[in-house]
């Protein structure tokens, strides 16, 4: 059926070309490379950052038609005004710098207002200056030092062996590692005391040490090293020599042996070791978050079991060494420690706020830390908590973001909420149909709410937390100049997924030259990594992976299928030991529904491209889904999950390594590939082992499959840079439009 449809499609395409100007032409290529600049600076009144001065004022830099302005919103007066007189400021700065400065183009950064708004400290270039806002007199304070440029290590000094001594809370002792063992030294007498004697090169004490608050105990890690695993790169074209260089990286892959950490507890006064049994943390992926209780009676830590199906918060009795589980999280698939883990200790009440997906959605729970029992579920409903913003222990409230709260909105849109520890008094701080970004005042009584969608320019409002009502209407973005370029907003589109019930959401991007009477091949930009969702939700004039491609004569789409995050646990679990799925059953139905609504979308000519996990997905489109996809460009893909980094792949594909790894492998199933494939690879990719792509290429060669391989010298993990972008555009134009691409020399002329 697909072959017959393709033949019909070719005839239709030829007939369309006779009655319409061609796609993929030199003119369209020039438009594609210019569209980013064409859309740039065409949106005004869309500020990016907001800065509070105490609790009453918030200032920001607003982009206007010709430059920028600094504005100040007042929560008490409920009004907005210029943060200062821009003309007077420019006159003073012109004299100070001895060059002309315009009021709408002030070259100032790092602004700091005093609480009375009478003085402003700022920097211009590297000079730090103070401005008296009553007289506009400028005073040089000194040179500005960017802390990010300082290479000093802020954690303290290291000894001659590279170990970091750790001082006791009373500053009388330091603990350190020598000859693989734990020592302490009296800082006054310089006397050294050896506490451990069982350390060796093969099972050594680590310099990660923690004193108890009362100075009486020390917790140390004793580590049995794991397996050394390196990946290798040949840098073919180094800048400083003619001959290539060999590079190596430490790189653990699924199934590799990990270090084993045992917790060692020492009583300083008696110099005795207190045994800590490892039964509850034996099958380690990682131990983390070690924290002593204020009274030094216990310390807690978190244990992530290899395979990520068991996650525990454990407590160690400092007197007996006995270990007990305070919280145990289990899942038949995976506990998503990497994206949804949240824990907050409420020391005053001996309680813990903990995030869990145990009821099918990511929610918050209040635990009694003493008994290890749940006191109450804090948040509840068929929607997920996305992020905890603040835990207000004094008022027993939690500020957080959530999505999926509204049946008539995109379920990925972020909203800000507040709730009491006991699960009562749930309050929405945002309700408008948009993706919200909130900046709270220090006392959380007011907040700047900026919201937008891909099809809604940003709206910025100052609100009261108590009423959620607008105090000051700060800005409404103006896109009139953008519209003059022919820009049209991406369309938010949803369709039912494979179960016939769940809505799958995505966007449709059309070219500025869009003509509903033409036929457009479809290109999907894909990244189906289970760690997040990826379809854009905020307003942008230009989308890198979609806008330029669309200008060549394509409809470009992006979709979040099942197996990605930020919906229900069941939605997410589709990825479990099944990364080849990639949400493809949902993606196909979504595109078919879009094409049924819009006949100009040519469902018989579908391309796909992606990078990293998206590169794996793009390859899988032709290996496992060639009934639908025709052309794929795959950049630096992890084509066999046994070849990629341990943490990411064991999180979703499980441990120990099973037959599902091979079943999901593009490489192992390369003989199934049909369609036109281009592989793009940076030779110095240290994120995804380049050998993953090369092994896929080797398997394709052995299977007598035709494909293109593009290797970019000196490039790391990327989509191929400018060269890769050119090759990608040309490949789609050639194989989806049937047009010979113009020479690059003509395109960039």
C-alpha positions as CSV (number, residue, x, y, z in Angstrom):
1,X,0.0,0.0,0.0
2,X,2.9,2.4,0.9
3,X,4.5,1.7,-2.5
4,X,1.3,2.4,-4.4
5,X,0.8,5.6,-2.4
6,X,4.3,6.7,-3.2
7,X,3.8,6.3,-6.9
8,X,0.6,8.3,-6.7
9,X,2.5,10.9,-4.6
10,X,5.3,11.2,-7.2
11,X,2.7,11.9,-9.9
12,X,0.9,14.4,-7.7
13,X,4.2,16.1,-6.8
14,X,5.1,16.4,-10.5
15,X,1.7,17.9,-11.3
16,X,1.9,20.3,-8.4
17,X,5.4,21.4,-9.7
18,X,3.8,22.2,-13.1
19,X,1.3,24.6,-11.6
20,X,3.3,26.0,-8.8
21,X,6.8,27.3,-8.4
22,X,9.3,24.7,-7.2
23,X,10.4,24.1,-3.6
24,X,14.0,23.7,-2.5
25,X,15.1,26.5,-4.9
26,X,18.0,28.9,-4.5
27,X,15.6,31.6,-3.4
28,X,14.2,29.4,-0.7
29,X,17.7,28.3,0.4
30,X,18.6,32.0,0.8
31,X,15.4,32.6,2.8
32,X,16.2,29.6,5.0
33,X,19.7,30.9,6.0
34,X,18.3,34.4,6.5
35,X,15.2,33.6,8.5
36,X,16.8,33.7,11.9
37,X,18.2,37.3,11.2
38,X,14.9,38.2,9.5
39,X,12.9,37.5,12.7
40,X,15.5,38.8,15.1
41,X,14.6,41.9,17.2
42,X,11.1,42.0,15.8
43,X,9.4,41.4,19.1
44,X,9.3,44.3,21.6
45,X,8.1,44.6,25.2
46,X,9.2,41.1,26.1
47,X,11.6,41.5,29.1
48,X,13.5,38.4,30.2
49,X,14.6,38.9,33.8
50,X,13.1,40.6,36.9
51,X,15.0,41.8,40.0
52,X,13.5,42.7,43.3
53,X,14.6,45.6,45.5
54,X,13.5,44.5,48.9
55,X,9.8,43.4,48.9
56,X,8.3,46.6,47.4
57,X,10.0,47.2,44.1
58,X,11.0,45.2,41.0
59,X,13.1,46.5,38.2
60,X,13.7,45.1,34.7
61,X,15.2,46.0,31.4
62,X,12.5,46.2,28.6
63,X,13.3,45.9,24.9
64,X,11.7,48.7,22.9
65,X,11.7,49.6,19.2
66,X,15.0,51.4,19.3
67,X,17.0,50.1,22.3
68,X,16.0,49.4,25.8
69,X,14.5,51.1,28.9
70,X,14.8,50.3,32.6
71,X,11.5,50.2,34.4
72,X,10.5,50.0,38.0
73,X,7.2,48.5,39.3
74,X,6.0,49.6,42.8
75,X,3.8,47.1,44.7
76,X,2.5,49.8,47.2
77,X,1.7,52.5,44.7
78,X,0.6,49.9,42.2
79,X,2.2,51.6,39.3
80,X,5.1,51.4,36.9
81,X,7.6,54.1,35.9
82,X,11.1,54.6,34.6
83,X,13.7,53.3,37.0
84,X,15.6,56.6,36.6
85,X,15.8,59.5,34.2
86,X,17.4,57.9,31.1
87,X,18.4,61.3,29.6
88,X,20.2,62.6,32.6
89,X,21.8,59.2,33.2
90,X,23.1,59.2,29.6
91,X,24.4,62.8,29.9
92,X,26.4,61.9,33.0
93,X,27.7,58.6,31.6
94,X,28.7,60.4,28.3
95,X,30.9,62.8,30.3
96,X,32.3,60.0,32.5
97,X,33.2,57.8,29.5
98,X,34.1,60.7,27.2
99,X,31.9,59.4,24.4
100,X,28.3,59.8,23.4
101,X,25.8,57.5,25.2
102,X,22.2,57.5,24.2
103,X,19.4,57.2,26.8
104,X,17.8,54.3,24.9
105,X,21.1,52.4,24.6
106,X,22.7,52.6,28.0
107,X,25.7,50.2,28.1
108,X,25.2,49.2,31.7
109,X,25.0,45.9,33.4
110,X,24.8,44.2,36.9
111,X,22.5,46.9,38.3
112,X,22.0,47.1,42.1
113,X,19.6,49.6,43.6
114,X,19.8,50.4,47.3
115,X,16.6,50.0,49.3
116,X,15.7,53.7,49.1
117,X,16.2,53.8,45.3
118,X,18.6,56.8,45.7
119,X,21.7,55.0,44.6
120,X,22.4,52.7,41.7
121,X,25.6,50.6,41.3
122,X,26.3,49.3,37.9
123,X,29.1,48.2,35.6
124,X,30.1,49.3,32.1
125,X,32.7,47.2,30.5
126,X,34.9,46.2,33.5
127,X,34.4,49.4,35.5
128,X,32.1,49.4,38.6
129,X,30.3,52.8,39.1
130,X,27.9,54.3,41.6
131,X,25.3,56.8,40.5
132,X,23.5,59.2,42.9
133,X,20.0,59.1,41.4
134,X,19.2,62.6,42.9
135,X,22.1,64.4,41.3
136,X,23.2,61.8,38.7
137,X,26.8,62.2,39.8
138,X,28.9,59.2,39.0
139,X,31.7,57.8,41.1
140,X,34.1,55.1,40.1
141,X,34.1,52.3,42.7
142,X,36.7,49.9,41.1
143,X,37.0,47.2,38.6
144,X,34.3,44.6,38.2
145,X,35.4,41.0,38.9
146,X,33.2,38.3,37.4
147,X,33.2,35.4,39.9
148,X,32.6,32.9,37.1
149,X,36.1,33.8,35.8
150,X,37.8,33.0,39.0
151,X,39.4,29.6,38.9
152,X,40.0,29.2,42.6
153,X,38.5,26.2,44.4
154,X,36.1,27.6,47.0
155,X,35.8,24.3,49.0
156,X,39.2,24.7,50.8
157,X,42.8,23.6,50.3
158,X,44.2,20.2,49.5
159,X,47.1,18.4,51.1
160,X,50.2,17.3,49.1
161,X,48.5,14.0,48.1
162,X,45.5,15.7,46.6
163,X,43.2,14.9,49.6
164,X,41.1,17.5,51.2
165,X,41.5,17.8,55.0
166,X,38.1,18.3,56.7
167,X,38.0,20.4,59.8
168,X,35.9,19.5,62.9
169,X,33.0,21.8,63.8
170,X,34.9,23.2,66.8
171,X,38.0,23.8,64.6
172,X,40.3,21.8,67.0
173,X,40.9,18.9,64.6
174,X,41.2,18.0,61.0
175,X,40.4,14.6,59.5
176,X,42.4,13.4,56.4
177,X,43.4,10.3,54.5
178,X,47.0,9.0,54.5
179,X,48.2,5.7,53.2
180,X,44.6,4.8,52.3
181,X,43.5,5.2,55.9
182,X,41.7,7.7,58.1
183,X,43.7,10.0,60.4
184,X,42.9,13.0,62.6
185,X,45.3,15.7,63.7
186,X,45.1,18.1,66.6
187,X,45.6,21.5,65.1
188,X,47.2,22.9,68.2
189,X,49.6,20.1,69.1
190,X,50.0,18.8,65.5
191,X,49.6,15.3,66.9
192,X,48.3,12.7,64.4
193,X,46.1,9.8,65.4
194,X,45.3,6.9,63.1
195,X,41.7,5.8,63.3
196,X,41.5,3.1,60.6
197,X,44.0,0.3,59.8
198,X,42.2,-1.7,57.1
199,X,42.5,0.6,54.1
200,X,44.5,-0.5,51.1
201,X,44.8,0.4,47.4
202,X,42.1,-2.0,46.5
203,X,39.7,-0.9,49.3
204,X,40.6,2.6,50.4
205,X,39.2,5.4,52.6
206,X,37.9,8.3,50.6
207,X,38.5,12.0,51.4
208,X,34.7,12.4,51.6
209,X,34.4,12.8,55.4
210,X,31.8,14.2,57.7
211,X,32.1,15.1,61.3
212,X,29.1,14.9,63.6
213,X,27.9,18.4,64.8
214,X,29.1,17.5,68.4
215,X,32.7,16.7,67.1
216,X,32.5,13.2,68.6
217,X,32.0,11.1,65.5
218,X,33.4,10.9,61.9
219,X,31.7,9.2,59.0
220,X,34.0,8.1,56.1
221,X,33.5,6.3,52.9
222,X,35.5,3.1,52.3
223,X,35.6,2.4,48.6
224,X,36.3,-0.7,46.5
225,X,37.1,0.7,43.1
226,X,35.0,-0.3,40.1
227,X,36.0,-1.3,36.6
228,X,38.1,1.2,34.6
229,X,36.4,1.8,31.2
230,X,37.8,4.2,28.7
231,X,36.7,5.4,25.3
232,X,39.1,6.6,22.7
233,X,39.1,9.3,20.0
234,X,41.5,10.2,17.3
235,X,41.6,14.0,16.9
236,X,42.4,14.1,13.2
237,X,43.1,17.8,12.8
238,X,44.5,19.4,16.0
239,X,45.2,23.1,15.8
240,X,48.6,22.9,17.3
241,X,50.3,20.1,15.4
242,X,50.2,18.3,12.0
243,X,49.9,14.8,13.4
244,X,46.7,13.5,14.9
245,X,46.2,13.1,18.7
246,X,44.8,10.2,20.6
247,X,42.3,11.3,23.3
248,X,40.7,9.1,26.1
249,X,37.9,9.6,28.5
250,X,36.6,7.6,31.5
251,X,33.2,6.4,30.4
252,X,31.1,3.8,32.2
253,X,28.5,1.9,30.0
254,X,25.6,-0.3,31.0
255,X,26.6,-3.4,32.8
256,X,30.1,-2.1,33.8
257,X,31.2,-2.7,37.4
258,X,30.7,0.2,39.8
259,X,32.7,1.2,42.9
260,X,31.3,-0.2,46.2
261,X,31.0,2.3,49.1
262,X,30.8,1.1,52.7
263,X,30.0,3.6,55.4
264,X,32.6,3.7,58.2
265,X,31.8,5.3,61.6
266,X,34.4,6.2,64.1
267,X,34.2,7.4,67.7
268,X,36.9,10.0,68.1
269,X,37.5,9.8,71.8
270,X,37.7,6.0,72.1
271,X,39.3,5.7,68.6
272,X,36.9,2.8,68.0
273,X,35.2,1.9,64.8
274,X,31.4,1.3,64.9
275,X,30.3,-1.3,62.4
276,X,27.7,-0.2,59.9
277,X,26.1,-3.2,58.2
278,X,25.6,-2.9,54.4
279,X,22.5,-5.2,54.0
280,X,20.2,-2.3,53.1
281,X,22.5,-0.7,50.6
282,X,24.4,-3.7,49.1
283,X,23.4,-3.5,45.4
284,X,24.6,0.1,44.9
285,X,24.3,2.4,42.0
286,X,25.0,5.3,44.2
287,X,25.0,6.6,47.8
288,X,24.4,10.4,48.3
289,X,23.0,13.2,50.5
290,X,24.7,12.3,53.7
291,X,23.4,14.5,56.5
292,X,23.9,14.5,60.3
293,X,21.0,15.3,62.6
294,X,21.6,18.4,64.7
295,X,21.8,16.4,67.9
296,X,24.4,14.0,66.4
297,X,22.3,11.0,67.2
298,X,21.9,9.8,63.7
299,X,22.9,10.6,60.1
300,X,20.8,9.9,57.0
301,X,21.8,9.1,53.4
302,X,20.1,8.1,50.2
303,X,20.6,4.7,48.4
304,X,19.9,4.2,44.7
305,X,19.8,0.5,44.0
306,X,21.4,-0.6,40.7
307,X,18.6,-0.9,38.2
308,X,16.7,2.1,39.7
309,X,13.7,0.0,41.0
310,X,14.5,0.6,44.7
311,X,15.4,3.9,46.2
312,X,15.8,4.4,50.0
313,X,16.4,7.1,52.5
314,X,18.4,5.3,55.2
315,X,19.2,6.3,58.8
316,X,22.3,5.2,60.8
317,X,22.3,5.2,64.6
318,X,25.5,6.9,65.6
319,X,25.8,4.9,68.8
320,X,25.1,1.4,67.5
321,X,25.6,1.7,63.8
322,X,22.2,0.1,63.1
323,X,20.7,1.0,59.8
324,X,17.0,1.4,59.1
325,X,14.9,2.5,56.2
326,X,13.0,5.8,56.7
327,X,11.6,5.9,53.2
328,X,11.6,3.1,50.6
329,X,10.4,3.8,47.1
330,X,9.9,0.9,44.7
331,X,8.7,0.5,41.2
332,X,8.2,-2.5,38.8
333,X,9.7,-0.3,36.1
334,X,11.9,2.6,37.4
335,X,12.1,5.2,40.1
336,X,13.0,8.3,38.3
337,X,15.7,9.6,40.6
338,X,17.3,11.7,37.9
339,X,14.3,14.0,37.2
340,X,11.7,13.7,39.9
341,X,13.6,13.1,43.2
342,X,12.7,15.7,45.9
343,X,13.4,15.5,49.6
344,X,13.2,18.3,52.2
345,X,13.9,17.6,55.9
346,X,11.9,19.6,58.4
347,X,14.2,19.3,61.3
348,X,12.0,21.1,63.8
349,X,9.2,18.6,63.5
350,X,11.3,15.6,62.5
351,X,9.4,15.4,59.2
352,X,10.3,14.8,55.6
353,X,8.6,16.1,52.4
354,X,9.1,13.5,49.7
355,X,8.1,13.2,46.0
356,X,6.7,10.0,44.7
357,X,4.8,8.6,41.7
358,X,3.3,5.8,43.7
359,X,-0.3,6.8,42.9
360,X,0.4,7.1,39.2
361,X,1.3,10.8,39.2
362,X,4.3,12.7,40.7
363,X,3.1,14.1,44.0
364,X,4.3,15.2,47.4
365,X,4.0,13.3,50.7
366,X,4.6,14.2,54.3
367,X,6.6,11.6,56.3
368,X,7.2,11.2,60.0
369,X,11.0,10.8,60.0
370,X,10.9,9.0,63.4
371,X,8.5,6.3,62.4
372,X,9.0,6.2,58.6
373,X,5.3,6.4,58.1
374,X,3.3,8.7,55.8
375,X,1.4,11.3,57.8
376,X,-0.5,12.5,54.7
377,X,-0.4,12.9,51.0
378,X,0.1,16.6,50.3
379,X,-0.8,17.0,46.7
380,X,-3.2,14.8,44.8
381,X,-4.9,14.6,41.4
382,X,-4.5,13.4,37.8
383,X,-1.7,15.9,37.2
384,X,2.0,16.0,38.2
385,X,4.0,18.2,40.4
386,X,6.8,19.5,38.2
387,X,9.1,21.4,40.6
388,X,9.1,22.5,44.3
389,X,10.0,26.2,44.3
390,X,10.0,26.8,48.1
391,X,9.2,25.0,51.3
392,X,8.0,27.6,53.8
393,X,8.5,25.8,57.2
394,X,7.3,28.8,59.2
395,X,3.9,28.9,57.5
396,X,3.9,25.2,56.7
397,X,3.3,25.9,53.0
398,X,4.9,24.6,49.7
399,X,5.2,26.7,46.5
400,X,5.5,24.5,43.5
401,X,4.8,24.2,39.7
402,X,2.3,21.7,38.2
403,X,0.9,21.0,34.8
404,X,-2.2,19.2,33.5
405,X,-4.5,21.1,35.8
406,X,-6.9,22.3,33.1
407,X,-8.9,20.1,30.7
408,X,-9.0,23.0,28.2
409,X,-5.3,23.7,28.2
410,X,-2.1,22.0,26.9
411,X,-1.3,19.5,29.7
412,X,2.4,20.5,29.6
413,X,1.9,24.2,30.4
414,X,3.5,25.2,33.8
415,X,1.4,26.7,36.5
416,X,2.4,28.0,39.9
417,X,0.6,26.8,43.0
418,X,0.7,26.8,46.8
419,X,-0.5,24.2,49.4
420,X,-0.3,23.6,53.1
421,X,1.8,20.7,54.5
422,X,-1.4,18.9,55.5
423,X,-2.7,18.9,51.9
424,X,-5.3,21.6,52.5
425,X,-5.7,25.1,51.1
426,X,-4.5,24.3,47.6
427,X,-4.3,27.6,45.7
428,X,-3.6,28.4,42.1
429,X,-1.3,31.4,41.6
430,X,-1.6,31.3,37.8
431,X,-4.6,30.2,35.7
432,X,-4.2,32.0,32.3
433,X,-3.8,29.7,29.3
434,X,-0.1,29.9,28.9
435,X,3.3,28.6,30.1
436,X,4.1,30.6,33.2
437,X,7.4,31.8,34.6
438,X,7.2,33.5,38.1
439,X,9.6,35.6,40.0
440,X,8.6,36.0,43.6
441,X,9.4,38.9,46.0
442,X,11.7,37.8,48.9
443,X,8.7,37.7,51.3
444,X,6.6,35.8,48.6
445,X,3.8,38.4,49.0
446,X,4.0,39.5,45.3
447,X,5.3,38.0,42.1
448,X,6.0,38.8,38.5
449,X,4.1,36.4,36.3
450,X,5.2,36.2,32.7
451,X,3.3,33.7,30.5
452,X,3.2,32.8,26.8
453,X,2.6,30.0,24.4
454,X,4.2,29.3,21.0
455,X,1.1,31.1,19.6
456,X,0.8,33.7,22.3
457,X,3.4,36.5,22.7
458,X,4.5,37.1,26.3
459,X,2.3,38.9,28.8
460,X,4.0,40.3,32.0
461,X,2.0,41.1,35.1
462,X,2.8,42.0,38.7
463,X,0.4,40.1,41.0
464,X,-0.5,39.8,44.7
465,X,0.0,36.3,46.2
466,X,-3.0,36.7,48.4
467,X,-5.5,37.6,45.7
468,X,-3.7,36.4,42.5
469,X,-4.9,39.6,40.9
470,X,-2.9,42.0,38.8
471,X,-1.3,44.9,40.8
472,X,0.5,46.3,37.7
473,X,0.1,45.4,34.1
474,X,3.8,45.5,33.2
475,X,4.1,44.6,29.5
476,X,2.2,43.1,26.6
477,X,4.6,42.0,23.8
478,X,4.2,43.6,20.4
479,X,4.9,41.4,17.4
480,X,3.6,43.7,14.7
481,X,7.0,44.0,13.1
482,X,7.5,40.3,13.2
483,X,4.2,39.8,11.4
484,X,5.3,42.0,8.6
485,X,8.1,39.5,7.7
486,X,5.5,36.9,6.8
487,X,6.0,35.0,10.1
488,X,3.2,32.9,11.3
489,X,3.0,31.3,14.8
490,X,3.5,27.5,15.1
491,X,0.1,25.7,15.5
492,X,-0.5,23.8,18.7
493,X,-2.1,20.5,17.6
494,X,-3.3,17.4,19.5
495,X,-4.6,14.0,18.4
496,X,-5.5,10.8,20.1
497,X,-2.6,8.3,20.8
498,X,-2.4,4.6,20.3
499,X,-4.9,3.9,23.1
500,X,-7.6,6.0,21.4
501,X,-8.0,8.0,24.6
502,X,-4.8,9.9,25.5
503,X,-4.2,13.3,23.8
504,X,-0.8,13.6,22.2
505,X,0.5,17.1,21.8
506,X,2.8,18.8,19.3
507,X,3.4,21.8,17.1
508,X,3.2,22.4,13.3
509,X,5.6,24.9,11.8
510,X,4.9,26.4,8.3
511,X,7.1,28.4,6.0
512,X,6.7,32.2,5.6
513,X,5.8,31.5,2.0
514,X,3.1,29.0,3.0
515,X,0.5,28.4,0.3
516,X,-2.4,26.0,1.1
517,X,-2.6,25.1,-2.6
518,X,0.8,23.5,-2.5
519,X,1.9,20.1,-1.3
520,X,4.4,19.9,1.5
521,X,6.4,16.9,2.6
522,X,6.5,16.5,6.4
523,X,9.7,16.6,8.5
524,X,9.6,15.6,12.1
525,X,12.2,17.0,14.5
526,X,12.5,14.3,17.2
527,X,13.9,13.9,20.6
528,X,12.2,11.1,22.5
529,X,14.5,10.9,25.5
530,X,12.4,9.7,28.5
531,X,14.0,12.2,30.9
532,X,11.7,15.1,29.9
533,X,9.2,16.4,27.4
534,X,10.5,18.5,24.5
535,X,7.9,20.2,22.4
536,X,8.4,24.0,22.9
537,X,5.8,25.8,25.0
538,X,7.2,29.3,25.2
539,X,6.8,32.0,22.5
540,X,9.8,32.3,20.2
541,X,10.0,33.9,16.8
542,X,12.5,31.2,15.6
543,X,12.9,27.5,16.4
544,X,16.4,26.3,15.3
545,X,15.6,22.8,14.3
546,X,12.3,23.7,12.5
547,X,12.0,27.2,11.2
548,X,14.8,27.1,8.6
549,X,13.9,23.7,7.3
550,X,10.3,24.8,6.8
551,X,11.5,27.7,4.6
552,X,12.8,25.1,2.1
553,X,9.3,24.0,1.3
554,X,8.4,21.6,4.2
555,X,5.9,21.4,7.0
556,X,8.0,20.7,10.1
557,X,6.5,19.2,13.3
558,X,7.6,18.2,16.8
559,X,5.6,15.8,19.0
560,X,5.8,14.4,22.5
561,X,4.7,10.8,22.3
562,X,4.2,8.2,25.0
563,X,7.4,7.2,26.8
564,X,8.4,10.8,27.5
565,X,8.0,12.5,30.9
566,X,5.8,15.1,32.6
567,X,2.5,13.2,32.2
568,X,1.3,10.2,34.2
569,X,3.5,7.3,35.3
570,X,1.7,5.0,32.9
571,X,2.4,7.4,30.0
572,X,6.1,7.4,31.0
573,X,6.5,3.7,31.5
574,X,6.0,3.0,27.8
575,X,9.7,3.6,27.5
576,X,10.7,0.9,30.0
577,X,13.1,-1.6,28.4
578,X,11.5,-0.4,25.1
579,X,13.4,2.7,23.8
580,X,12.9,1.6,20.2
581,X,9.2,2.5,20.7
582,X,10.1,6.2,20.9
583,X,6.4,7.0,20.9
584,X,6.3,6.2,17.2
585,X,2.8,4.7,17.3
586,X,1.5,8.0,18.7
587,X,3.6,10.1,16.3
588,X,2.2,8.3,13.2
589,X,-1.4,8.8,14.4
590,X,-0.8,12.4,15.2
591,X,0.7,13.2,11.7
592,X,-2.1,11.2,10.0
593,X,-4.7,13.3,11.9
594,X,-2.9,16.5,11.0
595,X,-2.7,15.5,7.3
596,X,-6.4,14.6,7.4
597,X,-7.2,18.1,8.6
598,X,-4.7,19.8,6.3
599,X,-4.5,18.0,2.9
600,X,-1.5,20.1,1.9
601,X,0.6,17.9,4.4
602,X,1.9,15.1,2.2
603,X,1.6,12.1,4.5
604,X,3.3,9.9,1.9
605,X,6.6,11.8,2.1
606,X,7.8,12.0,5.7
607,X,11.3,12.8,6.9
608,X,12.7,12.9,10.4
609,X,15.9,14.2,12.1
610,X,17.3,14.3,15.6
611,X,20.4,14.5,17.7
612,X,21.8,12.2,20.5
613,X,18.8,10.2,21.8
614,X,17.0,11.9,18.9
615,X,19.6,10.5,16.6
616,X,18.8,7.1,17.9
617,X,15.1,7.8,17.3
618,X,15.8,9.0,13.8
619,X,17.6,5.8,13.0
620,X,14.9,3.8,14.6
621,X,12.4,5.5,12.3
622,X,13.8,3.7,9.3
623,X,14.9,0.5,11.1
624,X,11.6,-0.2,12.9
625,X,9.1,2.2,11.2
626,X,9.9,2.4,7.5
627,X,6.3,1.7,6.8
628,X,5.8,5.4,7.5
629,X,9.1,7.3,7.4
630,X,11.0,7.7,4.1
631,X,14.1,9.8,4.9
632,X,16.1,10.2,8.2
633,X,19.1,12.3,9.2
634,X,20.6,11.0,12.5
635,X,23.2,12.9,14.4
636,X,25.5,11.4,17.0
637,X,22.9,8.8,17.9
638,X,23.2,6.1,20.7
639,X,22.2,3.4,18.2
640,X,22.8,0.6,20.7
641,X,22.1,1.3,24.3
642,X,24.9,-1.0,25.4
643,X,27.3,1.4,23.8
644,X,26.1,4.6,25.6
645,X,26.6,6.1,29.0
646,X,25.5,4.0,32.0
647,X,23.3,6.3,34.0
648,X,20.9,7.3,31.1
649,X,20.5,3.8,29.6
650,X,20.2,1.8,32.8
651,X,17.6,4.3,34.1
652,X,15.3,3.4,31.2
653,X,16.5,0.0,29.8
654,X,17.2,-1.6,33.2
655,X,19.9,-3.7,34.8
656,X,21.2,-6.3,34.5
657,X,21.6,-6.2,30.7
658,X,18.9,-8.3,29.1
659,X,17.7,-9.3,25.6
660,X,15.7,-6.1,25.4
661,X,18.9,-4.1,24.7
662,X,19.5,-6.0,21.5
663,X,15.8,-5.9,20.6
664,X,16.0,-2.1,20.8
665,X,19.3,-1.8,18.9
666,X,19.4,0.0,15.6
667,X,22.7,-1.8,15.0
668,X,21.5,-5.3,15.8
669,X,18.5,-4.8,13.6
670,X,20.2,-2.8,10.8
671,X,19.1,-5.4,8.1
672,X,15.5,-4.1,8.6
673,X,16.3,-0.6,7.5
674,X,14.5,0.8,4.5
675,X,14.5,4.4,3.2
676,X,17.2,7.0,2.8
677,X,19.5,7.5,5.8
678,X,22.2,10.0,6.6
679,X,24.4,9.6,9.7
680,X,26.3,12.6,11.0
681,X,29.0,12.2,13.6
682,X,31.5,14.4,15.4
683,X,34.8,12.6,15.7
684,X,35.4,13.9,19.3
685,X,31.9,13.2,20.7
686,X,32.5,12.3,24.4
687,X,28.8,12.3,25.3
688,X,27.8,9.4,23.0
689,X,30.7,7.1,22.1
690,X,31.3,7.7,18.3
691,X,31.8,4.0,17.9
692,X,28.0,3.6,18.4
693,X,27.5,5.3,15.0
694,X,30.4,3.6,13.4
695,X,29.1,0.1,14.5
696,X,25.7,1.0,13.1
697,X,27.3,2.0,9.8
698,X,29.3,-1.2,9.8
699,X,26.1,-3.3,10.3
700,X,24.4,-1.4,7.5
701,X,27.4,-2.1,5.2
702,X,27.2,-5.8,6.0
703,X,23.5,-5.8,5.3
704,X,24.1,-4.2,1.9
705,X,22.2,-1.1,2.9
706,X,22.8,2.2,1.1
707,X,23.3,5.3,3.4
708,X,25.4,8.4,3.7
709,X,28.0,8.9,6.5
710,X,29.2,12.4,7.4
711,X,32.1,12.7,9.9
712,X,33.0,16.2,11.0
713,X,36.6,16.6,12.1
714,X,37.2,18.2,15.6
715,X,33.5,18.3,16.5
716,X,32.1,16.9,19.7
717,X,28.5,16.0,20.6
718,X,26.3,18.0,18.2
719,X,24.1,18.0,15.1
720,X,27.1,18.6,13.0
721,X,27.4,22.4,13.2
722,X,27.0,24.5,10.1
723,X,28.4,21.8,7.8
724,X,25.9,19.2,9.3
725,X,23.1,21.7,8.8
726,X,23.9,22.1,5.1
727,X,24.1,18.4,4.6
728,X,20.8,17.8,6.4
729,X,19.0,20.4,4.3
730,X,20.4,19.1,1.1
731,X,19.5,15.5,2.0
732,X,15.9,16.3,2.7
733,X,15.6,18.5,-0.4
734,X,17.0,15.8,-2.6
735,X,15.1,12.9,-1.2
736,X,11.7,14.4,-0.2
737,X,11.4,17.1,-2.8
738,X,13.2,15.3,-5.6
739,X,15.2,18.5,-6.3
740,X,18.9,18.8,-6.9
741,X,20.1,21.3,-4.2
742,X,21.8,24.5,-5.4
743,X,25.5,24.9,-4.9
744,X,26.5,26.3,-1.5
745,X,28.7,28.9,-3.1
746,X,25.5,30.3,-4.7
747,X,23.5,30.0,-1.5
748,X,26.0,32.0,0.5
749,X,26.9,34.5,-2.2
